């Protein structure tokens, strides 16, 4: 059982839901990102997703795109993120890297998988790698013991869900809406029914992301999902506070209500 699977198993045994914050590595700088990763574990995160900045992030909305551009201007890339992750002080929860495929391909699939294993990266999300084209990467990732987390969307067919379930390790990432990332005032309609459809085809945990910005939304999602991913709303706070101590307090104030809701017993 992988580190990620152990987290979901432990939470399920306590009838709790995983809190998975997302940040862009290197925004506003790598030193602040390192401090934030450590703090997020203290603030109640169960897993942390770290985005590798990329110049053409097709799945990301304006907030995450701007964060990636800020990191890129500082010279942050996949190799620097891996070196940064290697130097992090002991983080007690699993780390997941989110990277588009081109940087991984240029780095080398086997080298990337082996470096993730050596560094302690528990899982990888590659949003622009469809399962039909993922065979070479999945082979290297599994050989290295690194989970690959595939994505579903509201339009994913049952047949494709089955394929994604076979390939995914750790959990399945359900994109709650069509379009790009970003905070939304309301959840997409019928999201619960879509997640239930996924669960009928798969035994894997399902975490929901895209558009989640309030504890109330997290409360609604925990009724049918195993995890909640929060990204753009967090990154807005980092952007507004410029990575200062005020941003740390603002992020703590933002995340802790999510943790309280998701870690209360779900009957």
N, C-alpha and C positions, 0 to 999 in steps of 0.2 A: 504494500500500500504506500502510495507516494505521500509526501508532506502535505500536499494540498488535499488529497483524499482524507487524510487523518484529521485535518481541520474540519472538513464538512461532516465527517462521521462523529467527531466529538460534539459539534454543535447540534447535530440532529439528535444525539442521545440526550441532550439537555433541552430539546425543543426550542433551539435558538436559530437565528439567521445570521449569515456571514455579512460583515461590513467590509467592503472592499473599496477604499479610496484610490483614486487615480491622480497621479501628478506627472508632469513632463520633466524628465531628468535634465537638470541644467537650467531650469527656470526658477528663480532669476539667475542662479549660478549653482555650480555643483556643491559648494559648501553648504548653501542653504538647503538644497535638496537632501543632502545627507542628514542634516539636523531634522528636517521635516519627517523623513522616514522613521527616525528614532522616536520622534514625538508621536507620530500617528499610531505606533504600537501602544504607547501609553494612553492615547485617547480612545482606545477601544477597537482599532482596526484588527481584523482577523487575517487578512491578506492585504498586500499592497501591490497595485499595478503601476509600473513605471513606464512611461512612454519614451521611446527613443525618438528624438526630434528628426523630422524628415521634411524635405523641401516640397513634397507633393502629397500631402496627407488627405487622400480622397474621402475618407470616412469622417474626418474631423470638421467640426464647425468653427466659426470665427474665433472663439475664445481659445480653443486648443491650438488652432493654427498660429495665432499670435504668440502663444507661449513657445511653440516650436521654433518660430522665427527668432524670438529672443535668445533661445538656447543656441541656435545655429550661428547667430552673430558672435557668440562667444566661442565658437569652434567646437561645440559639442557634437559628437557623432557616436556611432555604435561602439567603436573601439574604446572611446573615452568613457562611455557609460559602463562598459564591462570593467574597465580599470577602476572606475569610481565604485562600482558595486563590490569589487574585490576588496577594497579598502574600507568598506563600511564596518563600523564596530558591530559586535554580535547583535543581530536583529532577531528577536525571538519569534517572529512570524514569517511565513513564506513570502518571497518576492517573486513577482511575475513581470517579465518584460513584454511590452507591446511594441512591435516593430513591423514596419512594412517590409515586404519581401526583398526588394532590391538591395538594401544594405546588408542583409543576411547573405544573399547570394554572392555579393562581392566579397564579403568577409570569408566565405566558404562554409557550406552547410555543416560539414563534419567538425571543422574547427570551432564554429559557433556553438554547436551542441556540446562539444567536449569542454569548451571554456565555461559555458553555463553550468555544467555539472561540477567542474572544478571550483568555480566561484561560489556555488550554492544557490543559483537561480533555480527556483522550483518549477517554473512553467513559462511558456512562451505563447503569446497571441500574435498571429500574423493576419491582419484583417483583409488583406488583398490576395491571400493565397487560398483559392478554392479547394475543397477536398479532392476534387478530381485530379488536381495537379500537385498534390501534396505528398505523393508517395516517397520521393527521395528524401524530403525533409523529415517526414514521420519516421522513416527507417533510422536516420541518424539520431533523432531525438529519443526514440525508444531505446536505442543501443546505449545512449548516455544516461538514461533514466530521467529525462526532462519531459514534463507533461506538455502536450500541445493542446491548446484550448481553441476549439473552432466555434464559429458564430452561426446562430440562426436568426431569422428575421420574421416579421409577421407574414411574409409571403413564402416562406420555406415550405416545400411540399413534404408529405409524410415520407416518401421514398428518400428524399435528401436528408431528412432528419435521421433516418436509420443509418445512412452513410456517415453523417457527422457523429452520431453516437458511437459508431464502431471505431472511428479514428480519434475522437477526443479522449484525453486523459485529464483527470482533475475535476473538471466540470465543463458544462456547456454554457457559453456566453450568449444570452438571448438579447438581441438588439430590439428594444421595445417599440421602435417606430421606424418607418422608412425615412431616409434622409440622413443628415449628418448629426454629430453630437451637439449638445447644447441644452441649457436648462429649458424646461417647459412648465407652464402654469398648471397643466393637467396631464395626467397619464393618458396614454393612447387607449382608446376604447377596445374592449375585448382582449386586453393583454392577458388576463387570467385564463381565458379560454385557450389562447394560443400556447401558453406555458403548460397547461394541462394536456394539450395535444402532444407536446414534446415529451412530457412525462409518461404518456401512454406508450411511446415508442422507445424510451430510454430509461435506464436505471441510474444514469449519471445525475449528479446535482445540477441544478439550473440556476445561474445568477443572471439578474436582469440589469442592464445598463442603458444609457442614452436617455437624457431628458429628466433624470431624477435629481431634484434639487431641494426637497423639503422632507422633514421627518414624517409628515402625514403621508406623503407618497410612499415612503419606505414602509410605513405601517400597512398600507394597502397591499404592497407587493409581497410582504412576508406571509400573507395568507396563502400564497400559492407557489412562491419561489424559495430557493435555498440560500440565495445571496443577493445583495444589493450593491451595485457599483455606482459610485458618485465621483464625477470628474469635473465637468465644466464649472459647476458652482464653486468648487474648491479653488480652481485655478483663477476664477475671478477675484477671490479674496487675495490670493498671492499677488495678482496684477495690481490691485488697488493699493495694497499695503507695501508693495515693493520688497517683500521678503524681510521686513523688519520684525522686531519683537511684537509689534502690534498685530502683524499678520499671524504670528504664532497664536496669540490670544484669540484673534478672530477665528482662526481655523479650529482651535479647541472648542470655542463656543458653538461653532457650526457643527462639528462632528459628534460631539458628545451626546446631544439629543438623539442622533441616529443610533449611536451605540446603546443608549438606554432602551430605546424602542426595540431594536433588533435582538437584544440580549435578554429581554424579558421573556418569560415562558410563553410559548405560542400554543394555545389550546385549540 
